[in-house]
Amino acid sequence: MTEIPTLDPPRRVLMGPGPSGADTSVLAAMGLPLVGHLDPEFIRIMDECQEMMRQVYRTGNEVTLATPGTGTSGMEAAVMNLLQPGERAIIGICGYFGERISQMASRTGAEVTIVTAPWGSPVPPEAIERELRAGPTKLVAIVHAETSTGVLQPVETISALCKEHGALLLLDCVTSLGGIPVEIDAWGVDAAYSGTQKCLSAPPGASPLTLSPAAWSAIQAREAPSNSWYLDLGLLEAYWDSRRAYHHTSPISMTYALHRALALVLEEGLEARWQRHENNGRALQNGLEAMGLVLHADVEHRLPVLTTVRIPEGIDDGTVRGALLNRFGIEVGGGIGELRGNVWRVGLMGESSTAGNVLLFLSSLGRLLREHGFEADVGAALDVAAQGLAS
Ligand SMILES: *Cc1c(COP(=O)(O)O)cnc(C)c1O
């Protein structure tokens, strides 16, 4: 008889661009008893998720739900529902995920204008303003935390410009929510989506999404329904609000995980959580520089949750990442798009953002770089990082 496969995934230190590590209570939540998706107890769980999502997004938006699917499902729901053929959209692109939004926008038949910035800088508000002045615009979309480059995109100036020109603002919060400040109402963001496996630290599989009253009105005023049936936000809202109109079967266990992960975020407190990510991210970045490495993102726009560090001359990308994984159990990401082969992407998201992980990574990377001929100053790196972590 052939052997029946066993399931035995290794325990890794997840320091890549996602998934991040999940708390055991989040993983255990997925093992709780299944109930029916219209069971009153499950409806209560969905309602609680909805209320916790509002708190984490800092919004009073009535229309707040989680699309079934990873972060890209929220992106597709937002883009497909907010744009109609012939409408104008301005998409800010300074990395891989902005590019993905623009591809989706093109598929709606909208007239897409792209505004680009080098991979390592944010999109300048003046460039968005120039395009807003060029003609009436339905939607402006930007990526808050560009996971391909490690760049933080400032939102408020662009949001004010959108208000001034009557455009809706869509914000990709996949890597920012739960890790760095996100203020949907205070910033005047009209639509936002996120993912579970980045700074919220649950397994991948749901996308928290929120719509301002203006964005919701725009969707309700569509001439024709969205081309996507599964991600039709009108149908999804009818499932999430008091109508509970069947649309799909909620991913029950995933919803349990989301519930527990959101509760952990609120138990820690948003401000404390942002501070933790900030401290650990800065300690890592200072440590990498003390080691003798060069960070890729502009110094004034570096994300604490995702750091891009340039691969030194003569060092092989795959060899070092393979050794980090096989010898130290650490996963980091390689570069994507324009940065393929040029940088490593080191995530400190959610449960993975710990002082221990910062020190473990610096010492492991330093050791491997020295083996391959790069004179990494491991002592200085650990010293600088530990000093930052202790203060
Ligand atoms: C990860 C990510 C996505 C896509 O999310 P998936 O869960 O992989 O579908 C979108 N935008 C950004 C900024 C991301 O980091």
The ligand as a MOL file (V3000), in Angstrom:
LIG
                    3D

  0  0  0     0  0            999 V3000
M  V30 BEGIN CTAB
M  V30 COUNTS 15 15 0 0 0
M  V30 BEGIN ATOM
M  V30 1 C -0.4870 41.4700 0.7490 0
M  V30 2 C -1.0130 42.6900 0.0880 0
M  V30 3 C -2.1190 42.6730 -0.7670 0
M  V30 4 C -2.7620 41.4020 -1.2230 0
M  V30 5 O -3.2400 40.6500 -0.1980 0
M  V30 6 P -3.4180 39.0530 -0.3670 0
M  V30 7 O -3.8750 38.6800 1.0010 0
M  V30 8 O -2.0830 38.5040 -0.7240 0
M  V30 9 O -4.4390 38.8120 -1.3970 0
M  V30 10 C -2.5980 43.8750 -1.2460 0
M  V30 11 N -2.0130 45.0400 -0.9270 0
M  V30 12 C -0.9160 45.1030 -0.1350 0
M  V30 13 C -0.3140 46.4170 0.1750 0
M  V30 14 C -0.3870 43.9260 0.3850 0
M  V30 15 O 0.6980 43.9850 1.1670 0
M  V30 END ATOM
M  V30 BEGIN BOND
M  V30 1 1 1 2
M  V30 2 1 2 3
M  V30 3 2 2 14
M  V30 4 1 3 4
M  V30 5 2 3 10
M  V30 6 1 4 5
M  V30 7 1 5 6
M  V30 8 2 6 7
M  V30 9 1 6 8
M  V30 10 1 6 9
M  V30 11 1 10 11
M  V30 12 2 11 12
M  V30 13 1 12 13
M  V30 14 1 12 14
M  V30 15 1 14 15
M  V30 END BOND
M  V30 END CTAB
M  END
